[in-house]
Amino acid sequence: MAPNHAPPGRTRWLAAALVGALALFGVLGPSWAAESNCIQCHRKVTPNIVKDFLSGEMGKSGEVDCSNCHGDGHQGADDVANVKLPTEKTCGQCHETQHDQYMAGKHALGWVAMSAMPTNRIQPHAYIQGLKGCGGCHKVGVRTEEQRAASRYGSPCDSCHTRHKFSKAEAQKPEACRTCHMGFDHPQWEMWSGSKHGVIYQTEGDTGRAPKCQTCHMQDGDHRVMTAWGFLALRLPEDDPEWMGYRATILKGLHVLDPDGNPTGRLDVVKAGKLARLTREEWQAERDRMIKVCTQCHSESYAKTNLGNADQMIKEADKLMAEAIEIVADLYERGIIEAQPGKAAYPDLLTFYDAITPIEQTLYVMFLEHRMRAFQGAFHMNPDYVTWYGLAELNKDLVEIKSEAKQMIRESERKQ
């Protein structure tokens, strides 16, 4: 029996109908039937990039093509150098509200630290500009054209909305924050995921019952992302005179104040990076925003009590930190540790792992790891981090610093 072939015209009609249906239901982008030169070429060169783009909202819309973000200077293998790589300004052409919110917040200032850290100039290129170390996360900040020339890849927006799908749904999940907010100095992911908030999220899914990163730090989708205390957990002025004394010592350790308590040039960096809150009103405004979030589930008194107790954990950590700084500062004053050329005779916490003595190595870990965990764990509702990864380690650090300082003094006296 002869096969039942459909007429050629009907076959073409069925094929066209199938393509239309697939485009309608999102299987193919609406631009599939008339692909741009970029799509046609990159289906062969980078097929998964094309797949990601066409599966995202921009690709599905049919209104955005590669050239909208990358320009039209690159048309083939011989002119790849002409391709433009997007920046936050590129995204801001269409997403003006989100761009302006981002520019008013702390993420936009992420690269300030890369320029300000005193030993970054001696780090390997790949570590900072090559985005394989600190630069890999701090590229969430705005970079000048000169700074981008050292590494043309990476832009702020795709730190959260990964390219080329640029999914809003992906960026709304706490896992999107995990790459940067984890590990040594700021393990917010580990703290939150192990807290009751995180456990509810992991057992129930994203039902809205448990707050996630975006619930607290991006209320109503606000891309500003600011906190009351800032990364350094420092505020000025401080009404508690005892606490203000601890804080002054820490500011000296950061070389924001000199050993006599006078402001240095680093204060300008702290201001530029919004690393601390420098007015009472500025701090209170951010705290009020957080209380508003907390009271969606908790009473106002409960929220204020818990946030206030977390504040006091900063004070407890600062007390231990200030004592340790003063012990090491005494070694500088005695001349047992010699000041480096051009620097004050005082420990520099921002030298990090490039500290020149073992006791200062312990001091930097005390500040950047254990102090951070003690207070961040409190705000992220993780008692174990506050205790065993924070306060207990701070006490251990202080014991080691006291012991080593005594030994260094004894050795110095023997040499005299």
C-alpha positions in Angstrom: 0.0 0.0 0.0 1.4 3.4 -1.0 2.4 5.7 1.8 0.0 8.6 2.5 2.2 11.7 1.7 0.7 15.1 2.6 0.8 17.7 -0.3 3.9 19.9 -0.2 1.9 23.0 0.5 0.2 21.4 3.5 3.6 20.2 4.8 5.0 23.8 4.7 1.9 25.1 6.5 2.2 22.5 9.2 5.9 23.3 9.7 5.1 27.0 10.0 2.3 26.3 12.4 4.6 24.2 14.6 7.2 26.9 14.7 4.6 29.5 15.7 3.2 27.2 18.4 6.7 26.6 19.8 7.4 30.3 19.8 4.1 31.0 21.5 4.8 28.6 24.4 8.4 29.8 24.9 10.2 26.8 23.4 11.6 29.1 20.8 12.1 32.8 21.0 9.8 34.8 18.7 12.8 35.9 16.8 13.7 32.3 15.9 12.3 32.6 12.3 14.4 35.7 11.6 17.6 35.2 13.6 20.2 37.9 13.6 23.7 37.3 12.3 24.9 37.2 16.0 22.5 34.3 16.8 23.3 32.4 13.6 27.0 32.6 14.2 27.0 32.0 17.9 24.8 28.9 17.6 28.0 27.3 16.2 30.6 29.1 18.3 29.0 29.3 21.7 25.7 27.4 21.5 24.9 27.4 25.2 25.2 31.2 25.4 22.5 31.4 22.6 20.4 28.8 24.5 20.6 30.8 27.7 19.8 34.1 25.9 16.8 32.7 24.1 15.4 31.1 27.2 15.5 34.4 29.1 12.9 37.2 29.1 15.0 39.4 26.8 15.5 36.7 24.3 11.9 35.7 24.4 10.7 39.2 23.8 12.2 39.4 20.3 12.9 43.1 21.1 16.5 42.7 22.3 19.4 41.3 20.3 23.1 40.8 21.1 24.0 44.2 19.5 21.8 46.1 22.0 24.3 45.2 24.7 27.5 44.4 22.8 27.3 46.9 20.0 27.6 46.1 16.3 31.3 46.7 15.9 32.0 42.9 16.0 30.7 41.1 12.9 33.1 38.1 12.5 36.1 36.3 13.7 38.5 39.0 12.5 37.1 41.8 14.6 36.3 40.2 18.0 38.3 42.9 19.7 35.5 45.4 18.7 32.9 43.7 20.8 31.6 45.9 23.7 31.2 44.3 27.1 28.2 45.6 29.1 28.5 47.6 32.2 25.9 48.8 34.7 25.3 51.7 32.4 24.3 49.3 29.6 21.7 47.7 31.8 20.6 51.1 33.1 19.4 52.1 29.6 16.4 49.9 30.1 16.4 49.2 33.9 16.7 52.8 35.1 15.0 52.3 38.5 17.1 49.3 39.4 20.3 51.0 38.1 19.7 54.2 40.2 18.9 52.1 43.3 22.1 50.1 42.8 24.2 53.3 42.3 22.9 54.6 45.7 23.9 51.4 47.6 26.9 49.6 48.8 27.3 47.1 46.0 28.1 49.9 43.6 31.1 50.8 45.8 32.5 47.3 45.9 35.6 48.2 43.9 36.5 51.0 46.3 38.1 48.4 48.6 40.3 47.1 45.7 41.8 50.5 45.3 42.0 51.2 49.0 43.5 48.1 50.6 47.2 49.0 51.3 48.7 45.7 50.0 46.5 45.1 47.0 49.1 46.8 44.8 51.6 43.9 45.5 49.0 41.1 44.8 49.2 39.0 41.7 47.3 40.5 38.7 45.1 37.5 38.5 44.1 37.9 42.1 42.6 41.4 41.8 42.3 42.6 38.2 42.0 39.0 36.9 39.0 38.5 39.2 40.3 35.2 40.6 40.5 36.4 44.1 39.0 39.4 45.9 38.3 41.0 42.5 36.0 38.1 41.6 33.3 39.3 44.0 34.2 43.0 44.2 33.5 43.4 40.5 29.9 43.9 41.7 31.1 47.5 42.1 31.5 50.2 39.5 34.8 50.4 37.8 36.3 53.2 35.7 37.3 52.6 32.1 40.9 52.5 33.2 40.2 49.9 35.9 38.2 47.8 33.4 41.0 47.9 31.0 43.0 45.7 33.3 40.2 43.1 33.1 37.5 43.7 30.6 35.2 40.8 31.7 32.6 40.9 34.5 30.0 43.5 35.2 28.0 44.3 38.3 24.5 43.2 37.2 25.6 39.7 36.0 27.0 39.1 39.5 23.4 38.3 40.5 21.6 38.0 37.2 24.0 35.5 35.5 24.5 36.0 31.8 23.1 35.4 29.3 19.7 34.5 30.7 19.7 37.3 33.2 16.9 35.7 35.2 15.0 37.7 37.8 13.8 34.5 39.4 17.4 33.3 39.8 18.5 36.6 41.4 15.6 36.4 43.8 16.9 33.2 45.3 19.3 33.3 48.3 21.6 30.9 46.5 22.4 33.8 44.1 24.2 35.5 47.0 26.2 32.5 48.1 29.2 32.9 45.8 30.4 36.0 47.6 28.7 36.0 51.0 30.4 32.9 52.3 33.6 31.8 53.8 36.4 33.3 55.8 35.3 36.9 56.7 31.6 37.0 55.9 29.9 33.6 55.9 26.4 35.0 55.8 25.3 32.0 53.7 26.4 29.5 56.2 25.0 31.5 59.1 21.6 32.0 57.4 21.2 28.5 56.0 21.9 27.0 59.4 19.5 29.3 61.2 15.8 28.6 61.7 15.1 31.0 58.9 17.3 29.0 56.5 16.1 25.6 57.7 12.5 26.5 57.1 13.5 27.7 53.6 15.3 24.4 52.9 12.5 22.2 54.2 9.5 24.1 52.8 11.0 25.7 49.7 10.6 29.3 48.7 7.0 29.6 50.1 7.5 33.1 51.6 7.2 31.8 55.2 10.9 32.2 55.9 13.0 35.3 55.1 15.8 34.9 52.7 18.6 37.3 51.8 16.5 39.4 49.5 13.6 39.7 52.0 15.7 41.6 54.5 18.3 43.3 52.3 16.3 44.0 49.1 12.9 45.0 50.4 10.4 45.2 47.6 13.2 44.5 45.1 15.2 47.6 46.1 18.7 47.2 44.6 20.2 49.6 47.1 21.2 46.9 49.6 22.4 48.8 52.8 22.7 47.8 56.4 22.7 49.8 59.6 26.2 48.8 60.7 28.1 48.5 57.5 30.8 45.9 56.8 33.1 47.1 59.5 30.3 47.3 62.2 31.4 50.8 63.1 29.3 53.9 63.8 30.0 57.4 64.9 29.1 59.0 67.2 28.7 56.5 69.9 26.8 57.5 73.0 28.2 54.7 75.2 31.6 56.1 76.4 33.1 52.7 77.2 32.2 51.4 73.7 33.4 54.6 72.1 36.8 53.9 73.7 36.9 50.4 72.1 35.9 51.9 68.8 38.6 54.5 68.9 41.2 51.8 69.3 39.8 49.8 66.4 39.8 52.9 64.2 43.4 53.4 65.1 44.0 49.8 64.1 42.4 50.5 60.8 44.6 53.6 60.5 41.5 55.7 60.1 42.8 57.5 63.1 46.5 58.0 63.8 48.0 56.8 67.2 47.1 60.2 68.7 43.4 59.9 67.6 43.5 62.3 64.7 41.7 61.5 61.4 43.9 60.2 58.5 43.3 60.0 54.8 41.7 56.6 55.2 38.7 58.2 56.7 37.9 59.5 53.2 38.1 55.9 52.0 35.7 54.8 54.7 33.3 57.6 53.6 33.7 56.9 49.9 33.0 53.2 50.4 30.2 53.7 53.0 31.9 51.2 55.2 30.6 52.8 58.4 27.7 55.0 59.5 29.0 58.4 60.3 25.9 60.1 61.6 23.3 59.0 64.2 20.5 59.7 61.7 22.1 57.6 59.0 22.4 54.6 61.3 18.9 54.9 62.6 17.3 55.2 59.2 18.8 51.8 58.2 17.8 50.2 61.5 14.2 51.5 61.1 14.1 49.9 57.6 15.1 46.5 59.1 12.6 46.7 61.9 9.9 47.3 59.3 11.0 44.0 57.6 11.1 42.1 60.9 7.7 43.2 62.0 6.1 41.5 59.0 6.4 38.3 61.1 7.4 39.4 64.6 6.2 42.0 67.1 8.1 45.3 67.2 9.4 44.6 70.7 10.7 41.2 69.7 12.5 42.7 66.7 14.0 45.5 68.6 15.2 43.2 71.5 16.9 40.8 69.1 18.5 43.5 67.0 19.6 45.3 70.2 21.2 42.1 71.6 23.1 41.7 68.3 24.3 45.2 68.7 25.7 44.3 72.1 27.5 41.3 70.6 29.5 43.9 68.6 30.4 45.6 71.8 31.6 42.4 73.4 33.7 41.6 70.3 35.0 45.1 70.2 36.1 44.9 73.9 38.3 41.9 73.2 39.5 43.3 69.9 40.6 46.6 71.4 42.5 44.9 74.1 44.4 42.8 71.6 45.2 45.9 69.4 46.6 47.8 72.4 48.9 44.9 73.3 50.4 44.8 69.9 50.5 48.6 69.8 52.6 48.5 73.0 55.1 46.3 71.1 55.4 49.1 68.5 55.8 51.7 71.2 58.6 49.7 72.8 60.4 49.4 69.5 60.1 45.6 69.6 58.1 45.8 66.3 59.6 48.4 63.9 57.2 50.5 61.9 57.4 50.1 58.2 58.6 53.0 56.1 55.9 55.7 55.7 53.5 54.1 58.2 52.7 55.0 61.8 54.1 52.9 64.6 50.9 51.0 65.1 49.4 47.7 63.9 47.5 47.9 60.6 44.5 45.6 60.5 44.0 46.2 56.8 47.4 44.7 55.9 45.6 41.3 56.4 47.8 38.3 55.5 50.7 40.5 54.5 51.3 41.4 58.2 55.0 41.3 59.0 55.0 39.5 62.3 53.2 36.3 63.6 51.5 38.2 66.4 50.0 40.6 63.8 48.9 37.6 61.7 46.9 36.5 64.7 45.5 40.0 65.2 44.3 40.3 61.6 42.5 36.9 61.8 41.0 38.0 65.1 39.5 41.1 63.4 38.6 39.8 59.9 37.4 36.3 60.8 36.4 35.9 64.4 35.1 39.4 65.2 33.0 39.3 62.0 31.5 36.0 62.8 30.7 37.0 66.4 28.4 39.9 65.3 27.3 38.7 61.9 26.1 35.4 63.4 24.0 37.4 65.9 22.2 39.3 63.2 21.7 36.2 61.1 20.2 34.3 64.1 22.9 31.6 64.3 24.0 31.0 67.9 26.7 28.5 67.1 28.5 31.0 64.9 28.3 33.6 67.5 29.7 31.3 70.1 32.2 28.8 68.7 33.3 30.5 65.5 33.1 34.0 67.0 33.4 34.7 70.7 35.3 31.6 71.7 37.9 32.2 69.0 38.2 35.8 70.0 39.1 34.8 73.5 41.5 32.2 72.2 43.2 34.8 70.0 43.6 37.2 72.9 45.2 34.5 75.0 47.7 33.7 72.2 48.5 37.4 71.7 49.1 38.0 75.4 51.4 35.0 75.6 53.3 35.9 72.5 53.7 39.5 73.5 55.2 38.5 76.9 57.7 36.3 75.1 58.6 39.0 72.6 59.2 41.4 75.5 61.4 38.9 77.4 63.5 38.2 74.3 63.9 41.9 73.8 65.0 42.5 77.4 67.6 39.6 77.1 69.1 41.3 74.1 69.6 44.6 75.9 
